[in-house]
Amino acid sequence: MDKKVIFAVAGSGKTTYIVNSLSLQKKSLILTYTDGNYDNLSRKILGKFNGVWPNTVTLMTYFSFLYNFCYKPYLADKTHAKGITFKSNPNRYDRCTEQKYFLSSSCLLYSNRLAFYFERENIISKITNRLEKYFDELIIDEIQDIGGRDFNFLEAIMEANINMLFVGDFYQHTFDTSRDGATNSTLFNSKAKYESRFTAKGFICDNTSLVNSWRCSKNVCQFVTENLGIHICSNRPEEDNTRIELVSDPLIISELMSNNDIIKLHYQNGSKNGYMHKNWGETKGEDKYMDVCVLLNKATSKRMSSGTLSELAQLTKNKLYVAITRAKGNVYIFDE
């Protein structure tokens, strides 16, 4: 079996690479975490197959896969869950030997414990067999979002006797599919150790195929490399360059903020500001923005002024990296 994980950079064509690998001669299951990336994949798959969805391709969000493909066939008759909740179990004293550890009083499965529930119910081998029955290959986009107990589940289904292609950007780890206690809490502390979890399962780690960005210009890539310490290069020609500007003039900031053609990306609470406002990490997987405004919170602004952005907390730095690299055009950075 061909099993590979490709570590890419922002805008390097991860989604295009996946879509180009699809064919009518093999049955493919594609999983992704964010709704934005699901929509992006869906558009590109339809584009590849001339607007007709191929019956050989199944695209699912990660939790839809857990609930519909894994849970329903084997456990629905036992627990009678009505769906999934993304809230955590408020009772920290529930034991994993009890059903209420996994199921809320409203009969909703806790998303961060669903994969662990499969382990407790000893159905992972059944899920693996089901994958082998219905698909020739498993593709996971944004692999870096699978963490916590879900990563243990992922390692278990890596044993399935089908081809596997995982694609992601280690430095775009901004969300975890599950957080529950200390399980895999240090998973993303080291890229080398992270890669070793895949190689231990017989995967090839590819760090060369998708290392240049088609989205970001040379100036944007240079800024990210020099200030965030995340190495990224541009595939765009020298003359096709854009600006990355630190803006302090209140009049210019006002003009940018009133321009509804430019997305404004905030550290948090972006949507509270209305149309064309989002959070830094929320736009991961999106590839539709020309110019981008990146608004800095106080802590990040201080780091910017002192030239120490690379010393930001890893998760904050990753989200800022996502925000800056959404731009095909210019990037404007200023304080909130």
Order of alpha helices (4+ residues) and beta strands (2+ residues): beta-alpha-beta-alpha-beta-alpha-beta-beta-alpha-alpha-beta-alpha-beta-alpha-beta-beta-alpha-beta-beta-alpha-beta-beta-beta-alpha-alpha-beta
